[in-house]
């Protein structure tokens, strides 16, 4: 139970939050309360009951994060229908693991409740990493088939022969290694739902076989002669336009029309930035629980960086960034500096370098940069010499002298172990033998430093 100083009464029922308004409540007060509730419970479903019958106030409430709005005068029948509708949406959210609160996600959920109880085939379009598989799960859980099997297969990850066997099964002895009869995913999904992810990557032969199954409702195992009737709801997904693939002759038109009974488009994360804070909170809680870290949250500037980033990898990329940040962050909050380091590496096309020293002086940072540059130069020289040797068939330095006859011979690069030993010696000297500080200076763990000291015979 939660009471605000304003004349508003709020109650929480499961993951539903209902705000019952007094007649004296103004739009400003309502906005304040909604923002407070949304900040404290980012994933909760908020329904306003008894609000003024005003399109302006209703629109403002929606912008503030209200999911549904019941205006005055109150109609008990209307109120009951709204609350039942919100309960169904909350159930689908929980069952499918949907976290976003943006208008696009709300519209998608409304469409799921409308279409899922029917038997129409569904095609989900959207970029990789947007969560098309979650939409498919939501459709299954909102359908009349929710008590039966839900089976998913990625059509792009399997070779044609393997995919055929996975989808339709095979008979014993039908190919080398088929030591027993095996049922396919269509059989296992009987009376349930099958999700065909990246269906646009199917070969022409597999498209023909899938079309035959969709038209007849019957399957034949690989190497078999007997057909089996199956009752399966098909949800397909693609990260590119199938209509364009049809025009280009890469996808069968008749199969396309079989799959696209209703098309769901899941917009990329950059087009629904309202979801980013909610997703960050959700992924942060998951990662903290998984890694056993004491992280209270993401600071304001760090969250602003995350919201501004374009997220080419969409929700999948955001999850990975948060997970990595939780691992690298010291106890407390994830800072903007740490977020910048993660997103900066992504913009440069690099991965995170581990371990990442987070607290360094200017001198320490410069020494670390010099050390890293030396190692990188050494690696580059070795790679160039290897390429020259492979392409010329002669010794690398002889080839260099031929290319630069008047220049001095290229110096022999020092072994990596020598550079590493020198760097460790310099770090120990600079820190007066303090091994913890030396490890921080080098950007390695103290345990690794102890091992290197022993390996090189340093004291």
N, C-alpha and C positions, 0 to 999 in steps of 0.2 A: 504494500500500500504506500502511496506517495502523494503528498499534498504540497502544493505550491502556494506561496503567499497570495497569488492572484486567485480570484474566485473560480478555480478550476479543480475538478476532481478527476484523478487518474487512477486506474486500476490495471494490474497486470494479470492476464490469464494465459498461462503457458507462455508462448512467445508472441502473444497479441498484447498491444497496449491501447487502451481505450481512453480517450480524453472526453469527459462529459462537461459541456460548457454551460455556465450560467449566462443568463441573458445579458448581463452587464459586461461580459468579456469583449474586449476590443480586438481588432486585428493585430495590433502591436503586442498585446499580452499573449494572444494565441501563438504568435510567431516566436516569442521569447520562450514559452513553455515547450513548444515543439522542438526548438533547437536544443534546449536543455535535455529533453528526453532522448533526442537523437544522439547527442554527444555521449550521454551516459550509457545508452543501449543502442549502439550503431546498427545492429542487425534486427532490431525489434520491428514488428509491424504495428503502425500507428493508425488508428481510426478515430476521427473526430465526430462526436455525437452532439447534436443540438446547436450546431453553428448557424450563423445568420444565413438567410437565403439570399446570398449575394455571389454572383459569378466572380467578382473581383476578389472577395475574401477567400473563396474556394480555390481560385488560381494561386493566390499567395500562399495558402496552406500547402498546396501541392509542391510549390517551389521550396518550401521549408522542409519538406520530407514527409508530408502526410500521405498515407497510402489510400485512404478512403474517407469520404466526408458525407455525413448525414445532416442535412439542414433542418431548421425549424419550419413549420410545426412538425413535431416528431410523429412518425407513423410506426407503430409497433411492428407491423408486418414488414415494412421496409427495413427497419432496424434489424430485425431477425434475419432477413435475407442477406443484408450486408455482412453481418457478423459471421454467418454460415459461409459466405463466399470467402471472407478473409481467412477463416479457419481452414478451408480447403487449400487456399494458396499457401498458407503456412505449412500445411502437411506436405505439399509437393516440394516446397523449399527444403524442408528438413530431410525428406526421403532422397532427394536428388543431390543435396549438398549445394544448393544455390545460395550465394551470399550477397550478390550485388543488389543495390537499391535504386538504381537509375531508372528513368522513365522507360528506356529500351527494355530493361529486364522486366519491369512491371507489365509492359505491353506483351512481352513474350509469354509471361505466365498466364495472362488473361487468354491469349490465343491457345495455350496448352490446355487450359480447362475447357475451352470450347471445342477443340478438335480431338483431343485424346480419347474421349469416350466413343468416337466413331471408329470405323475401320479403314478410313482413307489413308493411303500411303503418304509418308511425309519425307521431304527432302530438306536437310538443314545445310545452309550455306554460310560460310564465314572463313576468315583467315585461320591459319594454324595457331593453336594455342588460345582460341577464344572460348573454348568450353562447349563444343558441339556435342561431345559425349554426354555432358551433364544435361543438355536439352533433351537428348534421347532418353535418358533415365527419367527425366521429369514426365515425358510423354507416357512412358511405360507405367509409372506409378499413378498417373492420373487416369489411366485407361481401365477398362473392365478386365484386362489381362494381368493386372498387377500381382495377382496371387500365383502366377505361373512364371516360367523361366524368362530371364532377360539375358541374352547372349550377344556379345560384341566381338567384332573381328575387324582388324585394320587391313584393308585390301591392298595397301601399298607396301606392307612389310613382308609379304609372302610371295614367293615365285608362283607362276601360274599353276604348275602341277600340285604344289603344296596347298595353294588356296582352294583348288578344286576338291582335294581330299578333305580339307578342313570344313568346307561348306556342305558338301554332299555325302561325306563318308566314303569308305572303300570296303571292298570285299577281300577276304583272305586270299593272298597270292596274286592280287591284281597288279602288283609291281614289286620290285625288289625291296624287301624290308617290310612288306605287308604280311606280317606273321599271324594276324588275327583280324577278324571283321571289326570295323570301327564305325560308329554312327557319326554323322556330321552335325554341324551346328544347326542346320535347318531342322533336323530330327530332334535335337536336344531343345530347340526353342518351340516345339509344337505346343500350341495353345497360348504361346507367349509372344515375345517381341525379339526380333533380331536387328541389331544395329550394324550396318555396313559402313564403316568409316573409310574416307578417301575412295569412294566408289568410282570416281573418275579415273583412277589409276588402273582399273581392270583392263586386261587384254581383250582384243576383239572376240576371241573364242570364249572367254569367260563371260563376256557380255551376252553372247548368244545363249549360253547355258542358264544364266540367271534369268534372262527374259522368258525362257521356256518354263522355268519353275514358277515365275510370277504369273504367267498366263494359265498354266494348268493346275498349279497347286500341288504338283507331284515332283518327287525327286527320284533319281536313280544313282545309287552309289557307284563310285569308280570301279569298273570291272564287273559290275552287276548287270542283270537283265530285268529284274523285278522293280517296278515303281512303287513308291510309297506316297500316300497322300499326307500332306502336312497343312496345319492351320496356323499360319505365322503372320504377324503384323510386321511389315518391313519399314524401318526408319533408316534412310541413307544420309550420308553427309559428304561434303566436298569442300575443299579449300579454294576451288576455282570455279568459274562459271561453266556449268554443264551445257547451257544453251550455246555458248561460244564454241565449246568442244564439238557440239552437234554440227554447227555451221562449218567448222573446219574439217569435219569428217572423222574426228577422233573418238566420237561416242555415238552409239546408235540412237537414232531419233525415237524409235518405238520403245526402247528401254527407258529413255529419258521421260517420255510421257507416262510410262508405268510407275516411275519413281516419284514424280513431282505432283502428286495429288494436291498437296499443300506445301508451299515453300516457306520455311522459317529462315530469316536472315539474322545472323548474330553479328552485330557491329563490332569492330575492333575496339580494344580498350581505350585508344586515344580519342574515340568518339563518344565515350561514356565515362568521362573523368570523375563523375560523381561516385562511381563504384570504387575508385582507387583507395580512398581512406578506409572504407568498410573492408575491402579485400586485404589491405595492409594489416588491419587489426586482427582479422581472422587468421591470416598466415603467420602473424607474429605469435599469436597464442599457440598455434600448432607447433611452431618451431621451438618456442620456449619449453613447451611440454616435452617435446621429443629430445631436445638436447640438454635439458635440465639446467638452463641458464636463468639468471635473475635479471631479466630485462623488463623495465616498466613500460616502455613504449618508444615511440619515435618522436624526436623533438620537432617543434613547429617548422623550422627551416628545412629539416630533412624531409618532412612530409610534403612541403611545398615543392622540393626537388622531384619527388616521386610523382606528384600530380602533373608537373610540367613535362616530364620525360615522355617521348612519343611511343614507347613500348612496341617495337616492331615484333617482338615475340609474344605480345599480349599477356594474358593472365598467367600463362606458364612461365614466362620470363619474370614477371613480378614475384611470383612465388619463389623462384630461385634466388632473386636478389635479396628478398627478406630473409630467406633461410641462411644465405651466406653472411648477411649482416649480423644475424643473431649469433652465429658461430664466432665471428671476428670481434664483435663488440665487447668492451669491458663491461663489468656489472653496472647496471643503471639504465641509461637511455641510449638508443641508437642516435648518433649525432649526424648533423648535416655533412660534416667532413667525411664520415665513413660512407654515407650515401654517395657523395661526390666521387669518392675513390672507386666505388663499384660502377656507377654510371659512366664515369670518365673512361674506365677500361673498356666498357662496352662500346662507347662511341669510337674508341681507337681500334676496336676489333680484337682486344686482348682479353685474356681471362685474368682472374684475380691471382696475384702472386702471394703465396703463403710461405712463411707466416708474414703478417702485415703489422709492423710496429706502428702503434697508434700515437705514442707519446714520444717525440723526439725533439731535441734542440736543433737549431739551425746548423751547427757544426756536424752533429750526428747525421742529419739528413744529407748534407753535402758529401760526407765520407761514404755513406751508403750508396749515393748516386754514383760516385766515382768507382766504387767497388763493383757495382752492377754493370757500369759501362765497360770496365775492363773485361769482365766475364763475357759480356755480349760481343765485344770486339774479338776476343779470343775465339769465340764460337763462330763468328762470321769468317774469320781468316781460315779456320780449319775447314769450313764448308766450301769456301772458294778454292782452296788448294785441292780438296777432294774432287770438285767439279772439273778443274783443269786437268788433273791426273787422269780422270776417267775419259775425257774427251780427246786428249792428245796422245795418250799411251806412253809418254815419257815423264821424266821427273818434273815436278811442278816448278822448281826454281830454274831449270833449264828453259822451260817454256816462257817464263817471265823474262829471262834475259834476251830471248829471241824477240819478244814483243817490245822490250825496252833495252835495246843493246847498249845505249850510252848511259843508262841509269845504274845506280848501285844495286847490287843484289838484294832481294827482299830479306829482311832479318828473319832468323828462325824464331817462331813464336815460342814462348815459354810454356811448359806443361801447365795444365789447369791446376794440378796439385801444388805447384810452386806459387802460382798467384794466390791460391786459397791460403796457403801457409803464411805468405807475406801479409795478407789482409788480416788474418787472425792475430799474428804477432803485433802488427800495428795497432789493432783494436785493444789488445791487452796492455800495450805500452801506454796508449792514450787514456786508459781507465785505471792506470796504476795496478793492474792485475786483478781488477774486480770483474769476475767472470759474468755475473748477471748483467752488469752494465755493458760489458763487451758483447754479450749475446744480443742485447737490445740494439747496440750500435750496428752490428752486422745484419740485423733483421732475421736472426735464426733463434731457435729455442736454446735454452741453457743446456738442455740435455744433449742437443746436437753439438754445441760448442765443446762440452766435456769429451764427447766421442772424438771430435777432430783434434783436440789437444793431445789426447792419448795416441791417436793415429800418427800424428806428426812428431811426437816426442817432445812437445813443448812443455815448459814449466811456468 
